[in-house]
């Protein structure tokens, strides 16, 4: 596996990194395990929180430099990269602030003297993607380091400088060697790590294929895993939804990160033929107005995709959709400029025989549907194998909540596209994976929920009546 910085705005290779040697990897695993066993797990919550908070502060202090690395390595618009740095810092602070509460022993009301304690389990391996280079790391590091676990992270091959920068932040914040370790590992080396008894659990954000392979190997080795494997989020517009506010959310929900987000609003489903026609015209107008350019330039509103492979893949999807009967109302081609740019694209007439009816579109492409009624909208929304997020737009909040409950997903939002915050559990169902990150649910994924049951001195064995 190649670890290299290829600037998506130019296509130029800017830096290359060597894959970690087997001997260096063995040293890293041994260090992580020893640090967990002899140091980190024994530190107080306050000691761990001091380091995690300092890491958050460093990210804020160095936001311009960290954001520029995101732009350079995966092409995110600068303002969005700065937002990602701020979000990542807020996640670290959230867990530093809430760990004491989450780790407080839970008394079992029905049994005097019984309680559940959340204890760390060891070295956690994270396998993370390129599209949110710091956020993906923070949402693992925050809870796992605060619970007392340590992390080894194999980041995506296209964001090696971001990977190193996050590790450096943790080190300068005071984390001892082995608490957070970035590894430029190959696929084979990751497979061997999953089999290594010193690795206690595995968390993956990535494709269905990668997640299935890791989950199978983790299961074979009786290791807990958490999988976040992408999605094809529906955004349902009910007849009473306010037009302009909903339109703003549609464009943001689809085009944030140039559409390269697991929780992007990939399928827009508008109830009512007349309303759908009006929304389609407005969406085409808004998408056509996006300005391609240097992602470091504040005037740019359409950035590049992350890689040449990403460009080729989405163009192939557009061609296959069109060949199966879809109508391309806007875009559909590569932009004639250096770098990895694709036109903002709008597709309609995607029926259930079209391969794009069920595939995830990862880029600046809107799949637009008109539904005759709410029932048909939900049928379209739930027809895909994914179940990550979804959203509903309506003036009737109670009705919106009921429709949101009917979407087959791990998350659903009313009057906002699917998004993320430290206090909100993040994760999906169906082929979008299992387990949760963020919030208290994310804090409890890799812990030993240990029962302690204390009986009075001289108590008889269970089930034996005390002599009268």
C-alpha angles and dihedrals in degrees: 000000000000120000107199144137111239111177105230092205092060108015090232123140106234105173140004131203131200121243112249115266119243091245093050090048091052089051090050093051092046091049093048093050093047092047091052095046099042105027128005101048090052096052118103121255089249092054092051092044092054091059095043092048090049089053089053091050092050091052090054093045092050098037096125093055095042093047092049089056090055091051092048096048105038106011101245115163109261097242090051091048090053088050090052092053090051092047091050092051090049090054092053091049092047093059093042088054098043104036095092090056094045092048095049109119112257114227118218105229095203094055122049112224095018122119141159120231124195108223130179118254105203140257114012120200116215123196108192139183134234104242098083102021098183103025092057089054097043094052089057098036097048098060099029097050092044093050088053101257122126127226139226111187131197104193126193117288092238098059104049095139092052089049092052092044093056092048089049091052090053092048094049090047087063104264109153120238109283098028093096118011126180113205127190090211131170124234090256092051091051089051090053091049091055088055093047110106090218090068109083102186145356132222122190136186111185146076128343090248095052092043094050092050094049094042091052092050093045091050092049087056094044094244127146114246137186119204129196104177109171134265150220100229119201121219109201119199113200120205095259097051113124107254107221098039091048091048091052090052093047093056094043093044093052102035104041106119087010088290093301098127130110089224098043115134093253099166120046112200117186121189114225128035097241093046091046091054091052093048092047092054092048093046091051090050093049094045092048090054094059111116119222118212149105107341089219089062114090089215092064115099100166113056131187126272116253100256148356089260090056091052094049093046097052093043088053090051091051091050092049092047091052093046088055093053107277118141119230106213096173137012122342098161143087115263115247098241138089117284134032104310127152126185118255102262137200122195129188137170094053105158127188091267091059114097090225090062087080106019125096114246108210106192144039095325127118118202104204126200133182114210125196093217145349093277092056090046090056091046090056092043093053098040095091127086090236128087109177109120142337142175142213128205119205144129090233105078095187091051090045091055091051092051090046089054089053093056109098099234144109091241135025130178132200116220094354133074116250109285142155141248132167093254096049120085111239124206146086150231136231111027091344088082137241141275127048138258128201128024121048090307091062090048091059102049099091104034138105103240092207123195118219114188117186120192128189119271110274095019114160121244115279112284094016114118117230112248111256 
